[in-house]
Amino acid sequence: MGFFKQEVPVLDFETWSKGTRAEKIRPMARHWAEVGFGTPVALHLFYVVKIALYILGGALFALATRGIDGWSNIGNWWTEPIVFQKVVLYTMLFEVIGLGCGFGPLNNRFYPPMGSILYWLRPNTIRLPPWPRQVPLTRGDNRDGIDVALYGALLVMLIVALSSDGTGADPALGTSIGLLPAWQSWAVLGLLAAAGLRDKVIFLAARGEVYAPFVVAFLFGGPNVLIAAKLVCMVIWMGAATSKLTKHFPFVISTMMSNSPVVRPRALKRAFFEHFPDDLRPGRLSRALAHVSTAIEGLVPLVLFFSHGGWPTAVAAFVMICFHLGILSAIPMGVPLEWNVFMIWCVLFLFVGHADVGLPDLTNPLPVLLFVVMAGTVIAGNLFPHKISFLPGMRYYAGNWDTTLWCITPSAEAKIDAGIVAIANMPAAQLEKFYGSKEAAQIPIYMGYAFRGFNTHGKALFTLAHRAMAYGNDGVDEAAYSVTDGERICSMAIGWNFGDGHMHNEQLIAALQRRCHFEPGEVRVVLLDAQPLHRQTQRYRLVDPATGEFERGWVDVADMVVRQPWDDDVPVHVEARTGPL
């Protein structure tokens, strides 16, 4: 990896460009297995600096609280509940503005490096309500003054809360400063719910499945606040561990660790694969690390919760801190960096600083009820992933997500550019601008294909793309289409993306069709659902925005895990189709 320059594969571009998509992915996958994406060191340091600024910002908001005495007296105030409360609200603000998950070039954001606030304060951008038919006053997909006002009010309310002082001594909670006024927590929850019902993307971008339950916990009073917060952490860790009990997760490990800026020796990177360069399935090291990390995430939190101090708490806290530092050091795609810092803070504050508080201190059942609701959502999200986003389903970095692949003609690209209100250009145009030419942009495009191919779902997506582009097009030249990851379309069209195919499914397809009026064949979309935990299949749909769905069926997970990143010949089981193929 260069300091300022990306390390790219060495190849004969003219010869390489004449190959099929699978043939062009092969050298990219081999390069990734030895180098990763080749991200410049300076870019990784940029994200490290951003993490440091996030920590500094949280500390400054805490220090602005009456009763918090300054840096030199940190040993006396770091366990104050209001400090934890402000870190939660500050992190929610950081995320919903667009500075956290999904920020910058490592999430395919170049010009500009963020969306979120740039979209959601702008009328006539696209919004995606979660239940438009069931919830009154949420129909439509056009952002108006109400949506802008709700989002703006949420930002203002978060800043107001962060600038406030505690309500005074609370002996039951063991604090002389107290918590923020309860009405502020209610206001944040109400505004987040209202904005989220109008646009689910805002709720997901705020990481509402994480920070909203913590805000709810603040309302319970006394030791229940801390117990509820601990239970929220337990759901996050154990839910995430449960979602990794599939064949997908080792593929995430091999892809992430070979891309880690800390794992630098090429021999070590190659060791994450079965047999470099011909067999790039996860190797023994990846499988072992997948099993160990799942066990840590699922079992060590139990020790934290029930140990209540002493060496068991110290050891468990050390292990969980190392666990999150390991994720941080890899700087994974999607960059959930500040979230991992926050979880480290939870370990220190809740389970070390307040190790003595546990279930025997409960004074009402509300924390348990919160736990049940969250755990129920996780269970439902793993059993019915088509219905529930991977975020509330806690399928974090499990490799088991809803995904899409968009096949777009140049005429459709022009219609998208002209038809929607967006801050960024189409993904290919962004890459051409960043890399200097259309030819140079092909390298990162195909490195992105390789990334998808390393994950199990990539093999199915590229297999199904052939079927989608061939539908109704006798003798079609696939070169007429640019094949674009749904994540990139999502980033450009709605202002935020973070691995959730629910944000670029039929709902976004319909919103774009209403604005762009695509002709039949101009756009073809592959939609692949995540695997339900109790089944070994993944369902798919093929959609033309102009004419609707034309094929659906399923693929076997077993057929995907045995294939290489460049393979696009996964057996397809068709259930229904309309017209010729």
N, C-alpha and C positions, 0 to 999 in steps of 0.2 A: 504494500500500500504506500502510495506517495503521500507527502504531507499536504500538498495542494492539488494534486492531479490524481484522478481515478486511475487505478490499474485495470486495464481492459485486456480482453483476450487478444493474443497475437494470431492473426489469420489473414488469408488472402481474401480481401473483401469481395472482389469480383467473382471469384469462384464460390465463396460462401453464399453470396446473395442469390445465386442461381439454384440453390438447393430448396427442397421442400421445407415446410415449417418444422417438421420433426428433425430433419437433417441440420437445420440452422440452430435448433435448440441444443443439440448434442454437444458442440464445443463450448457453449455457454454454461451448460450444466457441469462439464468437466472443469472449467475455469472456476466456477463457484465452489466446487468441492475442494479446490486447493487454495483459493484466494478469498472467496465470498464475493460480494458485489464489487469489491475493490474500492470501497468508500475512502476518500481522502482522510487522513488523520485529522486535518484541520476541522473537517465537518463533525467528526466525533467529538473533538474538543469543544466545538460550538455547543453541542448538546450537553456536555459536562458543565459548561459555564451556565447554561440555562437552568440546569438542576440547582446549581449554587445560588443563582438569583431567586429561584423559587423558595429555597430554604431561607434566604435572607428576608424575602418579603413576608413570609409567615412569621418570622421572629420579630420583625418590626411591628406588625399588627399586634402581636402579643405584648410587646413592650409599650405600646400606646395605651394599654389598659391601666386605669387607676389601681394602684396596689401592687403592680408588677414593677419591681425596683430597679431593674437594669441588668446589663450583662454580668456584672461582677457578683450579683446575688442570685444567679440562675439556679443554684442548688436549692433555694428556698421557694421558687415559684414554678419550676418546670412541671410539677405535678398538680398545679391548680387546674381544676376542671374547665375553667373558662379558657385556658390556653389551648386545651384539646378542642374545645368548641370552636374557637377562632381558626384553628388549623383546618378543621373540617370545612367551615364556610369559605375560608380563603382558597382551599383547594378546589371546591366547587366553582368559585368565581374564576380561578385560573383555567379550569377546564372549559367552562361554558363560554368564555371569551374566545377560546381556540388556541391557547398557548400550551396545552398539555398533550394528550393523546391525539395523534394524527397531525402533528405540527411538522412542517418543513420538508426538505427533500427526501428524507428517509421514509416519508409517507406519500411520495409522488407529488409534493407541493413545492413548486419552484417560484412561480410568479403569480401572485404573492405566496409567501411561505405559510399562510394561514387563511382560513375562510371565516366560518362562524360569525363573529360580530360584524364582519364586512358584508355578510349576506342578510343576517337576521335583523339588522337595523335598516334594511333597504326594502321598500315596498316592491311588489310585483315579482319577487323571487319565488321559487317553488317551495311550498310547505307540504308535509306529508302527515295528515292526521291519522292516529292509530285506529280509531273506530268512528269514521265519519257517519256511518248509517245509524249507529247506536247512541252516540253522544250528541245532543242538540248543540247547534251553533258551531259545529266544527267542520261542516261539509265544505268542499272546495279544495283547491290546491294552490291558490294564489295568495301570497302574503299581503295583508292590508294593514291599515293603521292600527287596528286592534292587536294584531300579532306583534308589530313593532313596539307598541306601547307595553304589552305584557313582558316581552323580552327586556326592554329597557328598564321597566319597573323591577324586574328580578335583579338586574345588575345593580341598580340603585339600592335596593333593599339589602343585598349582600354587603355592599360598601357601608351602609348605615350600621348594620350589625357589627361589622369588623371595626368600626370606629367607636363603638359603645363601650361602656363600663359595666361591671357586674352589678347585681341588684343588692349586694350586701351579704353578710355572713349567713351561712347555711350549715349549722352544726351537724345535721343529718348526713350531709355530703362531705363534711370535713373541710369546709372552705371558709375563709374569712372574706373573700372577695365576691363569691357567688357566681351564678351563671348570668348570661345575657337575659334580658326581659323575655318572657315566654311569648309575648306577642310577636317578637321578631322571628322566632322559629316558625310560628304559625304562618306569618306573612311569607317567609321564604318557601315553605311547603305549598301554600296556596298558589303563589305565583308560578312556581315550578310545575305544579299540576295543571294549572290553566294554560300555561304556555305549551306544556307537553301534550295536552289533549288537542291543541290546535296544530302542533307540529311535533311528532314523536322524536325527530332528530335532535331538537333542543334538549329534551329530557335525557336522551342517550348521551349526547355530548357533554352534559353536566355530570355524567356518570351517576345519574339519579339512583341506579340500583345499589350504589355504594354509599354515597354521601347523604341521600335523603333518609335512609334508616337511622343513620347517626343523629340527624337533626330530630327525628321522631324520638329517639332515646333521650334527648335533652329535656323532653316534656314530662318525663316520668317522675322526676323528683327524687331526692335523697340518693342512697346507694344504688337505686334502680337504674340511674343514669349510667353508671359504670358497668353494671351487670349487663344491661341491654347492649351497650357498646361492645363488650366482650363477646356476647352472643352473635352480634352482627359479624364480627371478625371470624368467628367460628364457621358461620355459614359461607362466608367468602372463601376461606381456605378449604374447608371440607367439600364445598360444592364444586370448586375448581378441581379438586383432586378426583372427585367422582366422575366428572366429565372427561377425565383423561384415561378412564378405564376402557379404552378402545384401541384398535390397531393403528389409529392415526397419529397418536402422540409421538412415537419414535421418529416419525418423519419430520415433525416440528423440531425435535432436538437436533437431528443431523443438519437440518437447514440452518437453524439459528446458531449453533455452535461453530459451524464452518464459516459463518459470517461474522463471528465475534472479533472485535478488534484486539481483545486480550489474548485469544488463542491465535498466535501468530505463526508458529512453525508449520510449514505445509504438510509435513509428515503427520503431525497431530491432527490437522484438519482432515486429511485423507482417512485417518483412523476412524472417523465417525461414519464411514461408509463401508459397505460389505466388501467390495473388492475394486478399488480404483484402478483404472478409469472406466471399466466396462460394466460394473455392477454398482450403481449408486443408490441402492436401497440402504436404509439405516443399518449400520454395522453393529457388532456386539457391544461396542462402547456406547453407542446411542441408545440401544435397547436397555442396557444396564442403567444408564443415567436417567432414562425415562422412568424405569421402575423405582429407582431410589428417590427421585424428586417427587413422584406421586405419593410414595409412602411418607416422605417428610411432610408434604402439604396436607395429607389426610390424617396423620397420627400425632405428629409433634404438637399441633394446637391443643389436643386433648390433655397433654401434659401441662401445657401452659395454663389451661383453664382450671384444672383440678389440683395443681400442686401448691398454690398459695405461698410461694416463697421458698427460700433455701436453694440448695444446689440443683434440684430438679428443675426449678423455674429458670435458674441461671443457664443451665445447659440447653434447655429447650429454647430460651430466648436467643442464645448464641446461634443455635442451628437455624432458627427462622430468619434471623438477621442475615446470616450467610446465604440462605436460600434466596432472599430478595436481592442481596448484593450480587449474587451470581447472575440473576436475570438482568440487573442494571448493567453489569459489565459487558454483557453481550450486545447492548443497545439494539434490541430487536426491532424489526420492521413494524411500523405502527407506533413506535416509540412510547409505550406506556411507562415512562420513566418516573415521573412525579408520583404516579400511583404507587409504585414500588417504594419510593421514599416515604410516602404516607403510611404504608403498611409497616415499615420499619419503625416509624414513630408510634404506631399503634402498639407494637410489641413492647417498646420501651415505656410508654405512658401507662397503658392499661394493665399489662401483665407483669411489669417490673415495678413501676412506680406505685401501682395499686394492686399488688399481688394478693393482699390480704382480703380483698373484697370478692365475695363469691355468692353462689346460690343461697347459702344459709342467711344471707343478709337481705334477701328479697322481702319487700313489704307489700307488694301487689303483683298480680300475675301478668302485667302488661309486657315486661321484657320477654317472657316465655311466649306470649301471643305473637310478638314481633318475630321471634325466632321461627315459630311455626309457619307464619305467612311467608317469610323469606325462603325457608326450606321447602315449602310447598311449591313456590315458584321455580326453584331450582329443579325439583323433581319433574314438574310439568315441562320445563324447558328442555330437559334431557329426553323425556318421553315423546314430546310433540315439538321438536325444534322448528318445524314449519310455522308454528303459531307464535313462538316466543323467541325474541332476540337472544343471541348468545350472551349478551351482557347481563340481563336479569337472570338468564339461565346459568350464569357463572361458567360458561364454557370457554374460559380464558386460555388462549394459546393451546388449546387442546387439539388443533388441527381439524376440528369437526364443526365447520361453519357452513351456512348458506352462502353460495357463491354464484356469480353470473359472469358470462362472457358475451360481449357485444360485438357483432360483425356489422361494420358501418361503411357505406359507400362514400366517396367524396361528395356527392350531391347531398347526402344526408348530413355530413359534417357541416356543409355550408348552411343548411337549414337550421341546425342546432346553434351555430354561431349567430345567426340572424334572429332566431326565434325566442331565445330565452335571455333573461337578465342574469348575467354571470360576471364574476370578477375575473376569473381565469379563462384562458383559451382552452380549446380542445387539447387533450393530453399530448397528442403527437406534436402539435404546434408548440406547446411548452417545452417539450424535449428538444425540438429542433432549435428553438431559441437558446436554450441552455447549452446545448452541445455544439452549436454553430452551423450545422447543416443537416439535411434530411438523411444523408447517408450515415453520419456519425450518430444520429439519434436511433438508428436501427440497433445499435449495440445495447443500450439500456432497455430498449423495448424487448429485445429477445432475452436479456438477462431477467426481466420481469416474467417472461414466459417460463424461463427455467425455474424461477422461484415457485411459480404455480405448479410446475411439473414435479418439483421435489415433494410437494404435498400431495397426498393421495388424490384429492379431488381434481388436481390438474389434469391427470390422465383422462378422466371422464369428460372434463370440460372441452379439451381439444378434440377428443373423439366426437363428441356431440356437435362441435362447431362445424365439422365436415357435413353432417346431416342437415344442420340448420342452413348452411349456405347453399347446399344442393337442392333444397326443397323447391320444386316448381321451376328450377333453372336448368334445363337440359344443356349439358356441356358447359356448365358454369366455370368460369375462371376465378378461383378463390382469390387471386391477386386483385380482383376488383374491390374486395373488402379489406379494410383494416380491422384487425382483431384486437379489441381493447378490453382490458380488465374492467369489470363493472365498478370496481373501487375508484378507478380514475374518472369514469363518467359521473359517479356519485359525487366525488370531490368537486368537480367542475359545476355540476348542475344544482346541488343543494347546499354546498358550503362546508360539508364535513364528511369524512369517511373513516371507518375504523374496523374493517373486516366484517361488516354486518350486511349480508345479502338482502335482508329485509328492507334496506333503504334503497335498493336498486332492483326491486322486483316489478311485478305488474303495475303497482301503483305509480312508480316513477315512469315506467313505460307509457302509461296512459297520460300522465301529465305532460310528457314530452310530445306525444302524438297530438294532443290538443293544441300545442303551441307551434309545432313544426310541420304537421300535415305530411308525414312521410308517405311516399308511394309504396305499393307492395314490392317487396324485395329490396328496398333501400336499407333496411335495418333488420337484422335477425339477432335474437337474443336467446342464449342458453341459460336456463335457470336450474341450478342443482341444489336441492335441499340437503341439509345436514342429515347425518345418520341418527335415527332414534336409538337410544341406548340399548333397547331390547330387541333390535333388529339388525341384520347385517346387510342392509340394502340402503341405497340413497335414491330418492325419486327425482325425476327431472321433468322439465317442460321446455318446449321450443316455441318461441313466440315471434310473430311478425307484428309490429305495432299497428300496421295498417289493416291487417285482416284478423288478428287475434292468434290464439294458440292453435298450432297445427300438429303437434305431437306431444305425447307424454308417455312416461314409462319409468323404468328403474335400472340401476346398475348394481352389481354385487361389489361390496367392499373387498372381498377376497380376490376379485379380478384386478382391482386397482393396486393393492399392496405388493403384488408380485411383478409389477411393471416398472420400467425405467422412466426417468423424468421426461424423456423425449418421446415415449410411446403414446400413440393416439389410436389404439386399436382395441379399446376396452369393449367386451361384448355388451350389447345394448338390448334390453328387453322392452319392446314396444307394447304398450297397453291400448293406445288409441291414437289415430292420426286422421287428418283431414286432407284429402287430395293426394296427388302423386308424390312420390319420393324417389 
